[in-house]
Amino acid sequence: MSSTNGVGTPIAFSELEVEPFLTTVVRSSSDGVIGTTVDGIIVFWNEAAERLYGYREDEMLGREYAILFPPGHPRDRSRLLKQLASGTTVLNYETERLHKDGTHVAVSITVSPVIGADGVVLGLSSIAHDLTLHNLQVNDLRETHQLAEERLSMLETLHRAAPAGLGFMDRDFRVLHLNSMLAGLIGSTVEEQVGRKVAEQIPEIWPEIEPVLRHVIDDDEAVLNVEVARAIGAGGVRHSLASYYPVHLHDEVIGIGVVTLD
């Protein structure tokens, strides 16, 4: 088996000194790699572990790994050791470790038993991935989602309580949302109107408002204060004032917003 040295020259893996090569790979890892004896004494500490926990290698070699356990995590070590004793690798175990400055570091840890040629467990290998940035991003997303829900709830409340008819239709002039005020002006209910096209709802005035709606879509321009008159009851006429404006998503017109005053 062979590889290249980056310039196209084959290199036989057999020519590499395996142990120094593997040691270099582990030391160069971007994740914190710690090797301990079965008793938890640290015998290996790479540079990423130094960046993650704040301790230099010479400060940690010969010390107990338990120094990294925050107060309140007494079962953490015993739980891991119990799983490892059965020969099971602990994968992506999310927990916290203690930084040299006393702060807690969120990490995802994979712990594996180091087994000798005779099958005896010689020690433990712990690989820790820093979750700080990941957790910050998750929290930011959670806060953004909560803020969006709060704003949506507020808008829905205003939408329902507004003393004007409010609605939204897509580019095919199908009503996707409207409040009870607008449904009442049409002479129907919200449930009866959602999903229907405007031409089906108010066929008697569709020829009058269709050119207005197409102008809003095609020219990306609002049309304000359009007088609309609809026949109601026995010879009655209902007058309203409607404004139509383009609704955008990523600079694309996705539909039309409607504001109607009786």
C-alpha positions as CSV (number, residue, x, y, z in Angstrom):
1,M,0.0,0.0,0.0
2,S,1.3,3.5,-0.8
3,S,0.4,7.1,-0.8
4,T,2.0,10.3,-2.2
5,N,4.0,13.0,-0.5
6,G,1.9,15.8,-2.0
7,V,4.0,16.2,-5.2
8,G,3.1,12.9,-6.8
9,T,6.0,10.8,-5.5
10,P,4.7,7.5,-4.0
11,I,5.5,6.7,-0.4
12,A,5.2,3.2,0.9
13,F,3.5,3.1,4.3
14,S,6.0,0.5,5.4
15,E,8.7,3.2,5.1
16,L,7.0,5.3,7.8
17,E,7.9,4.8,11.4
18,V,4.4,3.9,12.6
19,E,4.5,5.0,16.2
20,P,6.1,8.4,15.7
21,F,3.7,9.0,12.8
22,L,0.6,8.1,14.9
23,T,1.9,10.2,17.8
24,T,2.3,13.2,15.5
25,V,-1.3,12.6,14.1
26,V,-2.7,12.6,17.6
27,R,-0.7,15.6,18.8
28,S,-1.9,17.5,15.7
29,S,-5.6,16.7,16.3
30,S,-7.9,19.7,16.7
31,D,-9.7,17.8,19.5
32,G,-8.3,17.4,22.9
33,V,-6.7,13.9,23.3
34,I,-5.8,12.6,26.7
35,G,-4.3,9.3,27.6
36,T,-4.6,7.9,31.1
37,T,-3.7,4.7,33.0
38,V,-6.6,2.5,34.2
39,D,-6.3,4.3,37.5
40,G,-6.9,7.7,35.8
41,I,-3.3,9.1,35.8
42,I,-2.6,11.2,32.8
43,V,0.2,10.0,30.6
44,F,-0.6,11.8,27.4
45,W,-1.8,15.4,26.8
46,N,-1.9,17.0,23.3
47,E,-1.9,20.7,22.4
48,A,-5.6,20.8,21.7
49,A,-6.2,19.6,25.3
50,E,-4.0,22.5,26.5
51,R,-6.1,25.0,24.5
52,L,-9.4,23.4,25.6
53,Y,-8.6,23.1,29.4
54,G,-5.9,25.7,29.9
55,Y,-3.3,23.4,31.4
56,R,0.1,22.8,29.8
57,E,1.3,19.3,29.2
58,D,4.0,19.5,31.9
59,E,1.3,20.6,34.4
60,M,-0.9,17.6,33.7
61,L,1.4,14.6,33.2
62,G,1.2,12.4,36.2
63,R,-1.9,14.1,37.7
64,E,-5.3,12.5,38.0
65,Y,-7.8,13.0,35.2
66,A,-10.4,13.7,37.9
67,I,-9.1,17.2,38.3
68,L,-11.1,18.0,35.2
69,F,-14.4,16.9,36.7
70,P,-16.5,19.9,37.9
71,P,-18.1,19.7,41.4
72,G,-21.4,18.0,41.2
73,H,-20.3,15.4,38.7
74,P,-19.1,12.6,41.0
75,R,-21.0,9.9,39.1
76,D,-19.5,11.0,35.8
77,R,-16.2,9.1,36.2
78,S,-17.8,6.0,37.7
79,R,-20.4,5.8,35.0
80,L,-17.7,6.0,32.3
81,L,-15.5,3.4,34.0
82,K,-18.3,1.0,34.3
83,Q,-19.0,1.1,30.6
84,L,-15.4,0.9,29.7
85,A,-14.8,-2.1,32.0
86,S,-17.1,-4.1,29.8
87,G,-15.0,-3.1,26.7
88,T,-17.5,-0.6,25.4
89,T,-16.4,2.6,23.8
90,V,-18.3,5.6,25.1
91,L,-19.3,7.7,22.0
92,N,-20.1,11.4,21.9
93,Y,-20.9,11.7,25.6
94,E,-22.0,15.3,26.2
95,T,-20.8,16.7,29.5
96,E,-18.8,19.4,31.1
97,R,-15.2,19.6,32.2
98,L,-13.4,22.1,34.4
99,H,-11.0,24.7,32.8
100,K,-7.9,25.8,34.7
101,D,-9.5,29.2,35.3
102,G,-12.5,27.5,37.0
103,T,-15.0,27.9,34.2
104,H,-17.0,25.0,32.9
105,V,-16.3,23.8,29.3
106,A,-19.0,22.0,27.4
107,V,-17.6,19.0,25.6
108,S,-18.5,15.9,23.7
109,I,-16.3,13.1,24.8
110,T,-15.4,9.7,23.2
111,V,-13.6,7.4,25.6
112,S,-12.1,4.1,24.5
113,P,-10.1,1.4,26.3
114,V,-6.5,1.0,25.1
115,I,-6.0,-2.8,24.8
116,G,-2.7,-4.5,24.6
117,A,-1.7,-7.4,22.4
118,D,-2.6,-9.8,25.2
119,G,-6.1,-8.4,25.5
120,V,-5.4,-6.6,28.8
121,V,-6.7,-3.0,29.1
122,L,-3.6,-0.8,29.4
123,G,-5.3,2.5,29.8
124,L,-8.0,4.9,28.4
125,S,-8.0,7.2,25.5
126,S,-10.3,10.3,25.8
127,I,-11.1,12.6,22.8
128,A,-12.9,15.8,23.7
129,H,-14.6,18.1,21.2
130,D,-15.3,21.6,22.3
131,L,-19.1,22.3,22.2
132,T,-18.9,25.9,23.2
133,L,-19.5,27.4,19.8
134,H,-22.1,24.7,19.0
135,N,-24.0,25.5,22.2
136,L,-23.9,29.2,21.5
137,Q,-25.3,28.6,18.1
138,V,-28.1,26.4,19.5
139,N,-29.0,29.0,22.1
140,D,-29.0,31.7,19.5
141,L,-31.3,29.6,17.3
142,R,-33.6,28.9,20.3
143,E,-33.7,32.5,21.3
144,T,-34.4,33.6,17.7
145,H,-37.2,31.0,17.4
146,Q,-38.7,32.1,20.7
147,L,-38.5,35.8,19.6
148,A,-40.1,34.9,16.2
149,E,-43.0,33.0,18.0
150,E,-43.5,36.0,20.3
151,R,-43.6,38.4,17.4
152,L,-45.9,36.1,15.4
153,S,-48.3,35.8,18.4
154,M,-48.3,39.6,18.7
155,L,-49.0,40.1,15.0
156,E,-51.8,37.5,15.1
157,T,-53.4,39.3,18.0
158,L,-53.2,42.6,16.2
159,H,-54.4,41.0,13.0
160,R,-57.5,39.6,14.8
161,A,-58.2,42.8,16.8
162,A,-57.5,45.3,14.0
163,P,-60.5,47.6,13.1
164,A,-59.7,47.0,9.5
165,G,-59.9,44.0,7.1
166,L,-56.5,42.5,6.7
167,G,-55.5,39.6,4.4
168,F,-52.8,38.0,2.2
169,M,-53.1,36.2,-1.1
170,D,-50.5,34.4,-3.2
171,R,-49.5,35.2,-6.7
172,D,-52.4,33.1,-8.0
173,F,-54.8,35.4,-6.0
174,R,-55.6,32.6,-3.6
175,V,-56.4,33.8,-0.1
176,L,-54.0,32.3,2.4
177,H,-54.8,34.4,5.4
178,L,-57.5,37.0,6.4
179,N,-59.0,38.3,9.6
180,S,-62.6,38.1,10.6
181,M,-63.1,41.8,9.8
182,L,-62.2,41.2,6.1
183,A,-64.2,38.0,6.0
184,G,-67.2,40.0,7.3
185,L,-66.8,42.7,4.7
186,I,-66.9,39.9,2.0
187,G,-70.0,38.5,3.8
188,S,-68.5,35.2,4.9
189,T,-66.3,33.6,7.5
190,V,-62.5,33.1,7.7
191,E,-62.9,29.3,7.4
192,E,-65.0,29.6,4.2
193,Q,-62.5,32.0,2.5
194,V,-59.1,30.5,3.2
195,G,-57.8,28.6,0.2
196,R,-60.3,30.1,-2.3
197,K,-59.4,32.4,-5.1
198,V,-60.6,36.0,-5.0
199,A,-62.5,35.5,-8.3
200,E,-64.6,32.8,-6.5
201,Q,-65.2,35.0,-3.4
202,I,-66.3,38.1,-5.1
203,P,-67.1,37.3,-8.8
204,E,-69.3,40.3,-9.3
205,I,-66.3,42.8,-8.8
206,W,-63.5,40.5,-10.0
207,P,-63.3,42.2,-13.4
208,E,-62.8,45.5,-11.7
209,I,-60.1,44.5,-9.2
210,E,-58.2,41.9,-11.3
211,P,-56.2,44.5,-13.2
212,V,-55.3,46.2,-9.9
213,L,-54.0,43.0,-8.4
214,R,-52.0,42.1,-11.5
215,H,-50.4,45.5,-11.5
216,V,-49.3,45.0,-7.9
217,I,-47.7,41.6,-8.8
218,D,-46.2,42.5,-12.2
219,D,-45.0,46.0,-11.4
220,D,-44.1,45.4,-7.7
221,E,-46.0,48.5,-6.8
222,A,-48.7,49.2,-4.2
223,V,-52.1,50.5,-5.2
224,L,-53.8,52.5,-2.4
225,N,-57.3,53.6,-1.6
226,V,-59.2,51.8,-4.3
227,E,-62.9,52.4,-3.9
228,V,-64.9,49.1,-4.0
229,A,-68.7,48.8,-4.1
230,R,-70.5,45.5,-3.6
231,A,-74.2,44.8,-3.8
232,I,-75.6,43.4,-0.6
233,G,-79.1,42.4,0.5
234,A,-82.1,43.7,-1.3
235,G,-80.8,46.6,-3.4
236,G,-78.1,47.6,-0.9
237,V,-74.6,48.6,-1.7
238,R,-71.5,48.3,0.6
239,H,-68.7,50.7,0.0
240,S,-65.1,50.0,1.2
241,L,-61.7,51.5,0.6
242,A,-59.0,48.9,-0.2
243,S,-55.2,49.1,-0.5
244,Y,-53.1,46.4,-2.1
245,Y,-49.3,46.1,-1.6
246,P,-46.6,43.6,-2.8
247,V,-45.3,41.2,-0.1
248,H,-41.6,40.2,-0.6
249,L,-39.4,37.3,0.4
250,H,-35.7,37.6,-0.5
251,D,-36.5,40.4,-3.0
252,E,-39.2,38.3,-4.8
253,V,-42.9,39.2,-4.8
254,I,-44.6,36.2,-3.3
255,G,-48.1,37.7,-2.9
256,I,-50.3,40.6,-2.1
257,G,-51.3,42.1,1.2
258,V,-54.7,43.7,1.6
259,V,-56.0,46.4,3.9
260,T,-59.7,47.2,3.7
261,L,-61.7,49.9,5.5
262,D,-65.5,49.8,5.6
